[in-house]
Amino acid sequence: MIRKKVTILNLLNISLTRRYIPAVILISFFIIMSNIINMSAIDKNKELGKIINISGKQRMLSQKLVIAAANYISTKDLQYKSELEDVMIEMEQAHKYLLTKVFTDKLRKLYYYNNLNANLLCYFDIFHNLIKTNEQEYFDEARLEAAFILKQLNLAVKEYEEYAKEQLNTMLKYELILTFITLLVLLLEVVFIFRPASKQIEHDKKALNELNSNLQDKVKEQTKELQKNIDIVSNYVIFSKTNKKGIITEVSDAFCNISGYTRDELIGQPHNIIRHHDMHKDIFKDVWETIENDHVWSGEIKNLGKNGDYYWTSTIITPEKDLAGNHIGYMAIRHDITSKKDFELQSEQLIQSEKMASLGEMIGNIAHQWRQPLSTISTTISSMQVQKEIGILDDETFEVSCERTLENVDYLSKTIDTFRNFIKGEKVYREFVLQDEIAQAVGISSSILKDNNILLIDNINYKDKIKVRMTTGELPQVIINILNNAKDILLEKDISLPSVEISMNVEDSKVIIKIEDNAGGVPDNIITKIFEPYFTTKHQSQGTGLGLHMSYQIIHDSLNGQLYVKNSDKGAVFFIELPLDSKI
């Protein structure tokens, strides 16, 4: 009887189960679909979180690169170099990952139309070159690019965040729709389906909310870190933005510090507020013509601070556009070069002083050259007067004396012509006979060398004339400087039989002038420094250390040649190499 009741109950349960099979299947389907969508949403959220995290991290790393490079450039510490290389690897990996996540049209436009991908690759190349060469110019270039890269990365992070929001909203909509349908079906079978399904939904929502909360916390953390890096850039980069009319809309702290103005005093004003009266208006006309034609302008500008002091900046101005390509204003990045410009001015003044000193030496050389012919003229005229007084001056003696006097006068006249050609200040390039230029220098220096008992050995071939393109007086000035240095060292070392030899030979497409003394040579510890500015072994009252440096600049910069020194078994040998145009 009991067994029969159990059987009936079992049959009843089976009947009830069969009765609700369609509902159970339908509800199970929606529950399964809900779980699949929820798991997909969780995975999608994780992926979106990773993308936003990496894009924000890439934005931070772009600035961290500049900071690590600054530490490495300033200290040359290998630890900072290793840190710079690690940051480079991390940022390149982040870029490769994000290139696979360019989902939207705006991202594709940013990466490829607005060249974020190309700009980042260029940015990486700059740092690779910096790591390889450790040269300041790559650091300066990287620092100038940093602000522009940061701006584009900000746009990328913003677009990824917008994309993430859209994806989350879409998934929430699907979840709400599916939940609503599921609830309707659950009304058919509350006992078997509703409670576990409801608990699972609540659990999934809680997990989703926790994930969203974690995602928001990470975004806040990245934003905080980004703001910190932006503050660092603002403190060290002289940066400003203007609208299309040139009115300042944004400035960095570094801009305020160097100009002396506050941010409130600068924003809303044109850049004329810091214009220095030394800068000609044509310069700013060129600036506007360049940037209005959608080109980048770069150059050096002298500015006026609020306190009346000047400062120099190396400036790059670029047109600024929005994502649609519309021109909205201009962005300028500057680098303080006041110390460099002041140093150049001081160097120019000292070089002028050295030129005047060289001129004084040459006047002394001319005086030595004039002493003998003037003495001869005086003796000849006195002799003629005495002979006339005692009545023994015949016509032949008179003619010989006059001829000798005229020869000496002609010599003096040629000396004046040589000196006048030497001191001409004109900077006009033309072809000169090389031997004539050498003869000028030898002629001016020969007397002072002879008066100091220094033998001048002239091995120049004056017959086969060589024509070289140069400017008046510059080559003789270099040769005279070298001969004067040879004279000084020969006298300083008190060489018993002092001599200087000058020779010349032609090799391929260049001519080489050699000036060799027998003073024993230049010490090894200073031979690489003698052409540096302000380097001298003389007493301060005897030289500024700019004579050989000025000679080096003339040969390298003005005459497009080479000037260097080597030691021989006798002494120092100075080599002057000049490009050869033609023979005549």
GIJO-V252743 format. One record per pair of residues at least 12 apart in sequence whose C-alpha atoms are under 10 Angstrom apart, sorted by sequence separation. I is the first residue (numbers start at 1). J is the second residue. If there is no record, write none. Layout:
[[I,J] [I,J]]
This chain:
[[68,80] [69,81] [71,83] [72,84] [99,111] [126,138] [127,139] [130,142] [182,194] [186,198] [239,251] [240,252] [251,263] [261,273] [287,299] [300,312] [301,313] [302,314] [318,330] [319,331] [320,332] [486,498] [487,499] [502,514] [503,515] [533,545] [534,546] [535,547] [536,548] [551,563] [552,564] [563,575] [564,576] [67,80] [68,81] [71,84] [125,138] [126,139] [238,251] [239,252] [240,253] [250,263] [251,264] [261,274] [300,313] [301,314] [317,330] [318,331] [319,332] [384,397] [486,499] [487,500] [501,514] [502,515] [503,516] [532,545] [533,546] [534,547] [535,548] [562,575] [563,576] [564,577] [68,82] [69,83] [70,84] [126,140] [127,141] [183,197] [237,251] [238,252] [239,253] [240,254] [249,263] [250,264] [259,273] [260,274] [299,313] [300,314] [301,315] [317,331] [318,332] [384,398] [442,456] [486,500] [501,515] [502,516] [531,545] [532,546] [533,547] [534,548] [535,549] [562,576] [563,577] [68,83] [69,84] [126,141] [127,142] [182,197] [183,198] [237,252] [238,253] [239,254] [240,255] [248,263] [251,266] [259,274] [299,314] [300,315] [316,331] [317,332] [318,333] [422,437] [500,515] [501,516] [502,517] [530,545] [531,546] [532,547] [533,548] [534,549] [548,563] [561,576] [562,577] [563,578] [68,84] [69,85] [126,142] [182,198] [236,252] [237,253] [238,254] [239,255] [240,256] [250,266] [251,267] [283,299] [298,314] [299,315] [300,316] [316,332] [317,333] [421,437] [442,458] [500,516] [501,517] [530,546] [531,547] [532,548] [533,549] [561,577] [562,578] [67,84] [68,85] [125,142] [234,251] [235,252] [236,253] [237,254] [238,255] [239,256] [249,266] [250,267] [284,301] [298,315] [299,316] [315,332] [316,333] [317,334] [381,398] [384,401] [483,500] [499,516] [500,517] [501,518] [530,547] [531,548] [532,549] [533,550] [560,577] [561,578] [562,579] [65,83] [66,84] [99,117] [123,141] [124,142] [179,197] [234,252] [235,253] [236,254] [237,255] [238,256] [248,266] [249,267] [250,268] [283,301] [297,315] [298,316] [299,317] [315,333] [316,334] [380,398] [383,401] [384,402] [418,436] [422,440] [483,501] [499,517] [500,518] [530,548] [531,549] [532,550] [559,577] [560,578] [561,579] [64,83] [65,84] [68,87] [123,142] [126,145] [179,198] [233,252] [234,253] [235,254] [236,255] [238,257] [247,266] [248,267] [249,268] [297,316] [298,317] [314,333] [315,334] [316,335] [418,437] [421,440] [422,441] [439,458] [483,502] [498,517] [499,518] [500,519] [530,549] [531,550] [533,552] [559,578] [560,579] [561,580] [64,84] [65,85] [68,88] [122,142] [123,143] [233,253] [234,254] [235,255] [238,258] [247,267] [248,268] [249,269] [296,316] [297,317] [298,318] [313,333] [314,334] [315,335] [380,400] [381,401] [498,518] [499,519] [529,549] [531,551] [532,552] [556,576] [559,579] [65,86] [96,117] [231,252] [232,253] [233,254] [234,255] [235,256] [236,257] [238,259] [247,268] [248,269] [249,270] [296,317] [297,318] [313,334] [314,335] [315,336] [380,401] [381,402] [418,439] [419,440] [439,460] [497,518] [498,519] [531,552] [555,576] [556,577] [65,87] [95,117] [123,145] [179,201] [230,252] [231,253] [232,254] [234,256] [235,257] [246,268] [247,269] [248,270] [279,301] [295,317] [296,318] [297,319] [312,334] [313,335] [314,336] [315,337] [379,401] [380,402] [418,440] [419,441] [422,444] [438,460] [497,519] [530,552] [531,553] [555,577] [556,578] [64,87] [65,88] [122,145] [123,146] [246,269] [247,270] [248,271] [278,301] [279,302] [295,318] [296,319] [312,335] [313,336] [314,337] [417,440] [418,441] [439,462] [479,502] [495,518] [496,519] [555,578] [64,88] [246,270] [247,271] [278,302] [279,303] [294,318] [295,319] [312,336] [313,337] [314,338] [377,401] [380,404] [381,405] [419,443] [438,462] [495,519] [552,576] [62,87] [95,120] [120,145] [242,267] [243,268] [245,270] [246,271] [247,272] [276,301] [277,302] [278,303] [294,319] [311,336] [312,337] [313,338] [377,402] [380,405] [415,440] [418,443] [419,444] [435,460] [494,519] [495,520] [61,87] [62,88] [65,91] [95,121] [119,145] [123,149] [175,201] [240,266] [241,267] [242,268] [246,272] [275,301] [276,302] [277,303] [278,304] [291,317] [292,318] [293,319] [294,320] [311,337] [312,338] [379,405] [418,444] [435,461] [436,462] [493,519] [61,88] [64,91] [240,267] [242,269] [243,270] [275,302] [276,303] [277,304] [290,317] [291,318] [292,319] [311,338] [312,339] [313,340] [377,404] [378,405] [435,462] [456,483] [490,517] [492,519] [493,520] [92,120] [242,270] [274,302] [275,303] [276,304] [290,318] [291,319] [310,338] [311,339] [312,340] [313,341] [376,404] [377,405] [415,443] [434,462] [435,463] [489,517] [490,518] [491,519] [58,87] [61,90] [62,91] [91,120] [92,121] [119,148] [120,149] [242,271] [274,303] [275,304] [276,305] [288,317] [290,319] [291,320] [312,341] [376,405] [377,406] [415,444] [433,462] [435,464] [436,465] [486,515] [489,518] [490,519] [61,91] [119,149] [175,205] [273,303] [274,304] [275,305] [287,317] [311,341] [312,342] [377,407] [435,465] [436,466] [486,516] [487,517] [489,519] [490,520] [60,91] [61,92] [240,271] [272,303] [273,304] [274,305] [311,342] [373,404] [374,405] [377,408] [434,465] [435,466] [436,467] [437,468] [486,517] [488,519] [489,520] [58,90] [59,91] [92,124] [116,148] [120,152] [271,303] [272,304] [273,305] [274,306] [276,308] [278,310] [373,405] [376,408] [377,409] [433,465] [434,466] [435,467] [441,473] [444,476] [454,486] [483,515] [485,517] [486,518] [487,519] [489,521] [531,563] [57,90] [58,91] [61,94] [91,124] [116,149] [119,152] [120,153] [273,306] [276,309] [294,327] [301,334] [375,408] [432,465] [433,466] [434,467] [435,468] [440,473] [443,476] [454,487] [482,515] [483,516] [486,519] [489,522] [531,564] [57,91] [58,92] [274,308] [276,310] [296,330] [298,332] [300,334] [373,407] [374,408] [432,466] [433,467] [434,468] [441,475] [442,476] [445,479] [446,480] [449,483] [453,487] [479,513] [482,516] [483,517] [530,564] [531,565] [58,93] [59,94] [89,124] [275,310] [276,311] [292,327] [296,331] [297,332] [298,333] [299,334] [300,335] [302,337] [303,338] [373,408] [374,409] [431,466] [432,467] [433,468] [434,469] [437,472] [440,475] [441,476] [445,480] [449,484] [452,487] [479,514] [530,565] [55,91] [58,94] [88,124] [116,152] [274,310] [276,312] [294,330] [296,332] [298,334] [300,336] [301,337] [302,338] [372,408] [373,409] [431,467] [432,468] [433,469] [434,470] [437,473] [440,476] [441,477] [444,480] [445,481] [448,484] [454,490] [479,515] [528,564] [54,91] [57,94] [58,95] [115,152] [116,153] [274,311] [292,329] [300,337] [373,410] [430,467] [431,468] [432,469] [433,470] [437,474] [438,475] [439,476] [440,477] [441,478] [442,479] [443,480] [446,483] [449,486] [454,491] [527,564] [528,565] [56,94] [114,152] [291,329] [292,330] [370,408] [373,411] [374,412] [430,468] [431,469] [432,470] [437,475] [438,476] [441,479] [442,480] [445,483] [449,487] [452,490] [453,491] [527,565] [528,566] [54,93] [55,94] [88,127] [291,330] [302,341] [370,409] [373,412] [430,469] [431,470] [432,471] [437,476] [438,477] [440,479] [441,480] [445,484] [448,487] [452,491] [527,566] [54,94] [55,95] [58,98] [88,128] [116,156] [429,469] [430,470] [431,471] [432,472] [436,476] [437,477] [440,480] [441,481] [466,506] [527,567] [54,95] [111,152] [300,341] [370,411] [429,470] [430,471] [431,472] [434,475] [438,479] [442,483] [454,495] [460,501] [55,97] [85,127] [110,152] [111,153] [246,288] [369,411] [370,412] [428,470] [429,471] [430,472] [434,476] [437,479] [438,480] [441,483] [445,487] [454,496] [455,497] [456,498] [457,499] [458,500] [459,501] [460,502] [461,503] [462,504] [468,510] [524,566] [51,94] [54,97] [55,98] [84,127] [85,128] [110,153] [369,412] [427,470] [428,471] [429,472] [453,496] [454,497] [455,498] [456,499] [457,500] [458,501] [459,502] [460,503] [461,504] [468,511] [522,565] [524,567] [54,98] [84,128] [168,212] [259,303] [260,304] [261,305] [262,306] [427,471] [428,472] [453,497] [454,498] [455,499] [456,500] [457,501] [458,502] [459,503] [460,504] [461,505] [521,565] [522,566] [523,567] [110,155] [111,156] [258,303] [259,304] [260,305] [261,306] [370,415] [426,471] [427,472] [453,498] [454,499] [455,500] [456,501] [457,502] [458,503] [459,504] [460,505] [466,511] [521,566] [522,567] [527,572] [51,97] [52,98] [84,130] [85,131] [110,156] [258,304] [259,305] [260,306] [261,307] [366,412] [369,415] [370,416] [425,471] [426,472] [427,473] [452,498] [453,499] [454,500] [455,501] [456,502] [457,503] [458,504] [492,538] [521,567] [522,568] [51,98] [84,131] [258,305] [259,306] [260,307] [424,471] [425,472] [426,473] [427,474] [520,567] [521,568] [107,155] [244,292] [257,305] [258,306] [259,307] [260,308] [424,472] [425,473] [489,537] [520,568] [521,569] [81,130] [82,131] [106,155] [107,156] [110,159] [256,305] [259,308] [260,309] [366,415] [423,472] [424,473] [425,474] [449,498] [489,538] [512,561] [516,565] [520,569] [521,570] [522,571] [523,572] [51,101] [81,131] [106,156] [107,157] [256,306] [259,309] [366,416] [422,472] [423,473] [424,474] [449,499] [488,538] [511,561] [512,562] [513,563] [515,565] [516,566] [517,567] [518,568] [519,569] [520,570] [521,571] [522,572] [259,310] [421,472] [422,473] [423,474] [449,500] [510,561] [512,563] [514,565] [516,567] [517,568] [518,569] [519,570] [520,571] [521,572] [522,573] [107,159] [258,310] [259,311] [366,418] [421,473] [422,474] [516,568] [518,570] [519,571] [520,572] [521,573] [48,101] [81,134] [106,159] [107,160] [258,311] [366,419] [420,473] [422,475] [460,513] [517,570] [518,571] [519,572] [102,156] [106,160] [258,312] [365,419] [419,473] [422,476] [423,477] [460,514] [516,570] [517,571] [518,572] [104,159] [418,473] [421,476] [422,477] [459,514] [516,571] [517,572] [518,573] [103,159] [104,160] [107,163] [363,419] [516,572] [517,573] [73,130] [103,160] [362,419] [458,515] [515,572] [516,573] [517,574] [62,120] [69,127] [72,130] [73,131] [76,134] [98,156] [102,160] [161,219] [457,515] [515,573] [516,574] [65,124] [72,131] [101,160] [104,163] [457,516] [514,573] [515,574] [516,575] [103,163] [359,419] [362,422] [442,502] [457,517] [513,573] [514,574] [515,575] [62,123] [66,127] [69,130] [73,134] [362,423] [456,517] [513,574] [514,575] [515,576] [62,124] [65,127] [69,131] [72,134] [73,135] [74,136] [455,517] [485,547] [512,574] [513,575] [514,576] [73,136] [359,422] [454,517] [484,547] [485,548] [512,575] [513,576] [514,577] [359,423] [438,502] [512,576] [513,577] [69,134] [482,547] [511,576] [512,577] [513,578] [70,136] [73,139] [438,504] [481,547] [482,548] [511,577] [512,578] [72,139] [481,548] [510,577] [511,578] [512,579] [355,423] [510,578] [511,579] [512,580] [69,138] [70,139] [435,504] [478,547] [481,550] [482,551] [509,578] [510,579] [511,580] [69,139] [70,140] [477,547] [478,548] [481,551] [507,577] [509,579] [510,580] [511,581] [480,551] [500,571] [502,573] [504,575] [506,577] [508,579] [509,580] [510,581] [154,226] [478,550] [479,551] [500,572] [501,573] [502,574] [503,575] [504,576] [505,577] [506,578] [507,579] [508,580] [509,581] [510,582] [66,139] [69,142] [70,143] [477,550] [478,551] [500,573] [504,577] [507,580] [509,582] [66,140] [69,143] [369,443] [477,551] [478,552] [506,580] [238,313] [244,319] [369,444] [372,447] [438,513] [478,553] [66,142] [67,143] [150,226] [239,315] [241,317] [243,319] [244,320] [368,444] [369,445] [371,447] [475,551] [478,554] [65,142] [66,143] [238,315] [239,316] [240,317] [241,318] [242,319] [243,320] [366,443] [367,444] [368,445] [369,446] [370,447] [434,511] [474,551] [477,554] [478,555] [65,143] [66,144] [241,319] [242,320] [255,333] [258,336] [365,443] [366,444] [368,446] [369,447] [66,145] [150,229] [241,320] [255,334] [362,441] [365,444] [366,445] [368,447] [369,448] [475,554] [63,143] [66,146] [150,230] [249,329] [251,331] [254,334] [255,335] [364,444] [365,445] [366,446] [367,447] [368,448] [474,554] [475,555] [65,146] [248,329] [249,330] [250,331] [251,332] [252,333] [363,444] [364,445] [365,446] [366,447] [367,448] [368,449] [369,450] [474,555] [64,146] [247,329] [248,330] [249,331] [362,444] [365,447] [366,448] [368,450] [369,451] [62,145] [63,146] [147,230] [244,327] [245,328] [246,329] [247,330] [248,331] [361,444] [362,445] [364,447] [365,448] [368,451] [471,554] [475,558] [62,146] [63,147] [243,327] [244,328] [245,329] [246,330] [361,445] [364,448] [365,449] [474,558] [475,559] [62,147] [243,328] [244,329] [245,330] [246,331] [470,555] [474,559] [478,563] [486,571] [63,149] [147,233] [242,328] [243,329] [244,330] [362,448] [486,572] [62,149] [63,150] [146,233] [147,234] [242,329] [243,330] [361,448] [471,558] [486,573] [62,150] [241,329] [242,330] [243,331] [470,558] [471,559] [61,150] [241,330] [242,331] [470,559] [59,149] [60,150] [143,233] [147,237] [240,330] [241,331] [242,332] [469,559] [470,560] [59,150] [62,153] [146,237] [240,331] [241,332] [468,559] [469,560] [482,573] [483,574] [58,150] [59,151] [147,239] [239,331] [240,332] [241,333] [482,574] [59,152] [60,153] [143,236] [144,237] [239,332] [240,333] [59,153] [60,154] [143,237] [144,238] [238,332] [239,333] [240,334] [58,153] [59,154] [144,239] [238,333] [239,334] [479,574] [58,154] [237,333] [238,334] [239,335] [56,153] [59,156] [237,334] [238,335] [479,576] [55,153] [56,154] [59,157] [237,335] [238,336] [478,576] [55,154] [58,157] [236,335] [237,336] [56,156] [57,157] [55,156] [56,157] [475,576] [55,157] [56,158] [54,157] [55,158] [52,156] [53,157] [56,160] [52,157] [55,160] [51,157] [52,158] [55,161] [52,159] [53,160] [52,160] [470,578] [51,160] [52,161] [469,578] [51,161] [468,578] [469,579] [49,160] [52,163] [468,579] [469,580] [48,160] [49,161] [52,164] [468,580] [469,581] [48,161] [51,164] [467,580] [468,581] [469,582] [466,580] [467,581] [468,582] [48,163] [49,164] [362,477] [466,581] [467,582] [468,583] [48,164] [466,582] [467,583] [47,164] [48,165] [465,582] [466,583] [467,584] [359,477] [362,480] [465,583] [466,584] [45,164] [48,167] [358,477] [361,480] [362,481] [464,583] [465,584] [44,164] [48,168] [361,481] [464,584] [45,167] [355,477] [358,480] [362,484] [44,167] [45,168] [358,481] [361,484] [44,168] [41,167] [45,171] [358,484] [41,168] [44,171] [41,170] [42,171] [429,558] [41,171] [429,559] [40,171] [41,172] [427,558] [38,171] [37,171] [38,172] [41,175] [37,172] [38,174] [37,174] [38,175] [37,175] [34,174] [35,175] [34,175] [37,178] [33,175] [34,176] [34,178] [33,178] [34,179] [434,580] [31,178] [30,178] [31,179] [34,182] [30,179] [33,182] [434,583] [431,581] [433,583] [30,181] [31,182] [431,582] [433,584] [30,182] [29,182] [30,183] [27,181] [28,182] [27,182] [30,185] [26,182] [27,183] [30,186] [27,184] [27,185] [26,185] [27,186] [26,186] [24,185] [27,188] [23,185] [24,186] [27,189] [31,193] [35,197] [38,200] [42,204] [49,211] [53,215] [56,218] [60,222] [67,229] [23,186] [31,194] [34,197] [38,201] [41,204] [42,205] [45,208] [49,212] [52,215] [56,219] [59,222] [60,223] [63,226] [24,188] [59,223] [23,188] [24,189] [27,192] [28,193] [31,196] [32,197] [35,200] [39,204] [42,207] [46,211] [49,214] [50,215] [53,218] [56,221] [57,222] [60,225] [61,226] [64,229] [67,232] [23,189] [27,193] [31,197] [34,200] [35,201] [38,204] [42,208] [45,211] [46,212] [49,215] [52,218] [53,219] [56,222] [57,223] [59,225] [60,226] [63,229] [67,233] [27,194] [30,197] [31,198] [34,201] [38,205] [41,208] [45,212] [48,215] [49,216] [52,219] [55,222] [56,223] [59,226] [60,227] [62,229] [63,230] [66,233] [20,188] [24,192] [53,221] [54,222] [57,225] [60,228] [61,229] [155,323] [20,189] [24,193] [28,197] [31,200] [35,204] [38,207] [39,208] [42,211] [46,215] [49,218] [53,222] [56,225] [57,226] [60,229] [63,232] [23,193] [27,197] [31,201] [34,204] [38,208] [42,212] [45,215] [49,219] [52,222] [56,226] [59,229] [60,230] [63,233] [148,318] [144,315] [152,323] [144,316] [148,320] [351,533] [148,331] [350,533] [351,534] [147,331] [350,534] [147,332] [148,333] [357,542] [147,333] [347,533] [357,543] [347,534] [357,544] [144,332] [145,333] [144,333] [354,543] [358,547] [143,333] [144,334] [354,544] [357,547] [144,335] [353,544] [354,545] [355,546] [143,335] [354,546] [355,547] [351,544] [353,546] [354,547] [350,544] [351,545] [352,546] [140,335] [350,545] [351,546] [355,550] [350,546] [351,547] [354,550] [351,549] [352,550] [347,546] [351,550] [114,321] [114,322] [114,323] [113,323] [114,324] [113,324] [114,325] [113,325] [110,323] [109,323] [110,324] [109,324] [106,323] [106,324]]
